[in-house]
Amino acid sequence: MVLLRSKTTSVFLLISVACYSCSPPEKPIKCSSENTNCTITNSYGAFPDRSTCRAAEVAYPTTEQELISVVAEATKNRRKIKVATCFSHSIPKLVCPDGQEGLLISTKYLNHMLKIDVEAMTMTIESGVTLRQLINEAAKAGLALPYTPYWWGLTIGGLLSTGAHGSTLWANESSVHDYLLELQIVGPGGAEVGYVKVHLEFLEPFHRQSIYRIGDRVSTNTSGNGLYNSTSFRPIPSLELGSIRTLEELLEHLSYADGKYASARTITSKLLNTAYGLSNNDDDFTGYPVIGFYNHLQASGTCLNSHRINSACAWDCRVNGSFFHQTTFSISLFLAKSFIQDEQKLIEMEPKAMCGVELYNGILMRYFKTSDKQEDAVDFDITYYRSKNPMIPRLYEDILEEVEQLALFKYGTLPHWGKNRNLAFDGAINKYKNAREFLKVKEVYDPFGLFSSAWADQILGLKMV
Ligand SMILES: Cc1cc2nc3c(=O)[nH]c(=O)nc-3n(C[C@H](O)[C@H](O)[C@H](O)COP(=O)(O)OP(=O)(O)OC[C@H]3O[C@@H](n4cnc5c(N)ncnc54)[C@H](O)[C@@H]3O)c2cc1C
C-alpha cells in the first residue's frame, strides 16, 4: 500500500517522436500449467543478456491479506521471491528470482485505489495501480502528481523501485518517490511473527504547499482542450512496424549510415509536423502553446489497451517491431556540459555515428532534482538498435559504447535502474554515498535474502558470480 502526496497543477507547455490483433501487450509471465512452471520476461521479450528467467510458481494475490499469507508461506519454506507487475516494463532482469524454484508474486490484481483525501491532497493506493489509473483518478478529484514518467503503463510499485522520474529543475522533486508519504512493506519474518512482517514507513515530505510548473501554469478557465497522445506510444500497424524494422536491419547489414540518416530525417520531420502527438483541440495541432488539463498532457500510452486489429506498441515482441538497447544515466548538472562536449568530439570524428539514435527520437534529456540524488542532474536517455542475433554487432557500436563508457566511468554517472545494459550496473553501488545504509535497510526488510538473486547480489557488490 502506498500513500502518495498529490498536488494540484494545471497546464503546461510542451515543445520539443506479422501481428495478430496484438494490442494490448502480451503478459510477461507464461506458465505451462496454470500457475506453475513459469517463465518471466520484460515487455520487450528479452533481457539484456537474453537469458530466460524461470519460476516454479506465480501467485496473484487480490488483497493485502492474501499477499501477507503468500509471503508468510514462501518465507516458511525459504523460497526465493520476486515481485512481478502486469506488464514488466524494466529492461534489466530485476524481476528474475534466483534459480528455478522461486515464486513470483504478481501485483496484477493489487490495483485498487484505496482512498483519496482531497483536502490533504493525498491518495492511498495499492502498488499494482498504473500511472494511467493514478493520473486519471487524481484528476477526477482535482489533483495531480507532477513530474511523472511519460508512459501510462508503469505501476507505482515499479516506479518507486526503480527511482523513475519526470523532468524538472523548478520544483524540488522530479521523481515519483519524492511524493511518497507512507509505504507499507510486506516482507519475510521469523517463526515468532508468523514468517511475515508488515513494515509501515513514514517519509518526511519536503514541504507541504502545492508546487506548480511556474511559467507553464495558466488559470483553469483559460480555454484549451489540449491532449498529448504520444506518437511513439500509439498502436502502430504491424505491417508498418515490420517494414521499418526490415529497413533498419537492411541498413545495418549494409553498414549504410547514409540510409539511416535519411530514415532519421523522415521520422524527425514527421514527429515535428505532428507535434509528437500533441493536439490543441479535437486531434488537431494548430500551434504552441498547447493548453489543457494536466492529466491529458503529462503521460500517454494508447497502444496499451487499444483493440485495433493488427497493431501493437512499437516494441511488442510478438511483431517484427523495434528491438533496442537503452543507455540511461544521470549526470551532475555541473558536468553535463563537459560530457556533451566529449560526445561532440566523438561525433566530429565520426559524424554519422549518431544517425541510428535519431531513429529512436534522438537523445532525450531531462532534469533531475530530488531529495536523494547526490546533486542536481541531467538524465540522458539513449535508445539504439539491437540485433535480434546476439552474434551481430551494431553499426558504430564502438562509438555508442564509448559514449556509454564515458558516461559511466569517466563521469561516474548513476544508471536508471529500470533501463540499461548490464554494464551500467558494474560498480554502480559504489557511486551512491548512502550505499551502506541502503544495504543495512535491505537486511532489515529481507533478513534471509529471499528477494535476492545472484544477479542482484552481483550488481549490489555483495557476491561476485
Ligand atoms: C515506454 C516506456 C517509457 C518509460 N518512460 C520512463 C520515464 O519517462 N521516466 C522514467 O524514469 N522511466 C521510464 N521508463 C522506465 C520505467 O519507469 C521503469 O522501468 C519502471 O520501473 C517499470 O515499471 P513496471 O511497473 O513495469 O515495473 P517492473 O519493471 O515490472 O518492475 C521493476 C522492479 O520493481 C519491482 N517491483 C514492482 N512492483 C513492486 C512491488 N509492489 N513491491 C516490490 N517490488 C516491486 C520488481 O520486482 C522489479 O524489481 C519507461 C519504460 C517504458 C517501457
The ligand as an SDF file (V2000), in Angstrom:
LIG
                    3D

 53 58  0  0  0  0  0  0  0  0999 V2000
    7.6400    3.0120  -22.7970 C   0  0  0  0  0  0  0  0  0  0  0  0
    8.3790    3.2890  -21.5040 C   0  0  0  0  0  0  0  0  0  0  0  0
    8.5380    4.5930  -21.1020 C   0  0  0  0  0  0  0  0  0  0  0  0
    9.2470    4.8710  -19.9190 C   0  0  0  0  0  0  0  0  0  0  0  0
    9.3720    6.1600  -19.5400 N   0  0  0  0  0  0  0  0  0  0  0  0
   10.0620    6.4600  -18.4080 C   0  0  0  0  0  0  0  0  0  0  0  0
   10.1880    7.8020  -17.9760 C   0  0  0  0  0  0  0  0  0  0  0  0
    9.6460    8.7300  -18.5870 O   0  0  0  0  0  0  0  0  0  0  0  0
   10.9160    8.0310  -16.8420 N   0  0  0  0  0  0  0  0  0  0  0  0
   11.4800    7.0120  -16.1130 C   0  0  0  0  0  0  0  0  0  0  0  0
   12.1260    7.2630  -15.1010 O   0  0  0  0  0  0  0  0  0  0  0  0
   11.3520    5.7260  -16.5010 N   0  0  0  0  0  0  0  0  0  0  0  0
   10.6660    5.4290  -17.6190 C   0  0  0  0  0  0  0  0  0  0  0  0
   10.5530    4.1190  -18.0050 N   0  0  0  0  0  0  0  0  0  0  0  0
   11.1910    3.0630  -17.1820 C   0  0  0  0  0  0  0  0  0  0  0  0
   10.2190    2.6470  -16.0980 C   0  0  0  0  0  0  0  0  0  0  0  0
    9.9150    3.7240  -15.2680 O   0  0  0  0  0  0  0  0  0  0  0  0
   10.7760    1.5540  -15.2030 C   0  0  0  0  0  0  0  0  0  0  0  0
   11.2570    0.5120  -15.9600 O   0  0  0  0  0  0  0  0  0  0  0  0
    9.6480    1.0810  -14.2660 C   0  0  0  0  0  0  0  0  0  0  0  0
   10.1470    0.6310  -13.0900 O   0  0  0  0  0  0  0  0  0  0  0  0
    8.8410   -0.0620  -14.8190 C   0  0  0  0  0  0  0  0  0  0  0  0
    7.6610   -0.1970  -14.0230 O   0  0  0  0  0  0  0  0  0  0  0  0
    6.8750   -1.5610  -14.0070 P   0  0  0  0  0  0  0  0  0  0  0  0
    5.6270   -1.2800  -13.2550 O   0  0  0  0  0  0  0  0  0  0  0  0
    6.7640   -2.1440  -15.3590 O   0  0  0  0  0  0  0  0  0  0  0  0
    7.8220   -2.4450  -13.0560 O   0  0  0  0  0  0  0  0  0  0  0  0
    8.6780   -3.7280  -13.4040 P   0  0  0  0  0  0  0  0  0  0  0  0
    9.6100   -3.4070  -14.4890 O   0  0  0  0  0  0  0  0  0  0  0  0
    7.7910   -4.8990  -13.6020 O   0  0  0  0  0  0  0  0  0  0  0  0
    9.4410   -3.9160  -12.0230 O   0  0  0  0  0  0  0  0  0  0  0  0
   10.5580   -3.1380  -11.7060 C   0  0  0  0  0  0  0  0  0  0  0  0
   11.1240   -3.5980  -10.3710 C   0  0  0  0  0  0  0  0  0  0  0  0
   10.2260   -3.2330   -9.3550 O   0  0  0  0  0  0  0  0  0  0  0  0
    9.9240   -4.3570   -8.5440 C   0  0  0  0  0  0  0  0  0  0  0  0
    8.5590   -4.1680   -8.0690 N   0  0  0  0  0  0  0  0  0  0  0  0
    7.4810   -3.8290   -8.7990 C   0  0  0  0  0  0  0  0  0  0  0  0
    6.3930   -3.7040   -8.0070 N   0  0  0  0  0  0  0  0  0  0  0  0
    6.8060   -3.9760   -6.7590 C   0  0  0  0  0  0  0  0  0  0  0  0
    6.1450   -4.0370   -5.5090 C   0  0  0  0  0  0  0  0  0  0  0  0
    4.8410   -3.8000   -5.3990 N   0  0  0  0  0  0  0  0  0  0  0  0
    6.8560   -4.3600   -4.4180 N   0  0  0  0  0  0  0  0  0  0  0  0
    8.1800   -4.6180   -4.5290 C   0  0  0  0  0  0  0  0  0  0  0  0
    8.8650   -4.6030   -5.6750 N   0  0  0  0  0  0  0  0  0  0  0  0
    8.1780   -4.2760   -6.7810 C   0  0  0  0  0  0  0  0  0  0  0  0
   10.0950   -5.5510   -9.4710 C   0  0  0  0  0  0  0  0  0  0  0  0
   10.3420   -6.7360   -8.7460 O   0  0  0  0  0  0  0  0  0  0  0  0
   11.3120   -5.1170  -10.2520 C   0  0  0  0  0  0  0  0  0  0  0  0
   12.4580   -5.3600   -9.4890 O   0  0  0  0  0  0  0  0  0  0  0  0
    9.8270    3.8010  -19.1440 C   0  0  0  0  0  0  0  0  0  0  0  0
    9.6530    2.4870  -19.5620 C   0  0  0  0  0  0  0  0  0  0  0  0
    8.9270    2.2330  -20.7170 C   0  0  0  0  0  0  0  0  0  0  0  0
    8.7400    0.8110  -21.1420 C   0  0  0  0  0  0  0  0  0  0  0  0
  1  2  1  0
  2  3  1  0
  2 52  2  0
  3  4  2  0
  4  5  1  0
  4 50  1  0
  5  6  2  0
  6  7  1  0
  6 13  1  0
  7  8  2  0
  7  9  1  0
  9 10  1  0
 10 11  2  0
 10 12  1  0
 12 13  2  0
 13 14  1  0
 14 15  1  0
 14 50  1  0
 15 16  1  0
 16 17  1  0
 16 18  1  0
 18 19  1  0
 18 20  1  0
 20 21  1  0
 20 22  1  0
 22 23  1  0
 23 24  1  0
 24 25  2  0
 24 26  1  0
 24 27  1  0
 27 28  1  0
 28 29  2  0
 28 30  1  0
 28 31  1  0
 31 32  1  0
 32 33  1  0
 33 34  1  0
 33 48  1  0
 34 35  1  0
 35 36  1  0
 35 46  1  0
 36 37  1  0
 36 45  1  0
 37 38  2  0
 38 39  1  0
 39 40  1  0
 39 45  2  0
 40 41  1  0
 40 42  2  0
 42 43  1  0
 43 44  2  0
 44 45  1  0
 46 47  1  0
 46 48  1  0
 48 49  1  0
 50 51  2  0
 51 52  1  0
 52 53  1  0
M  END
$$$$
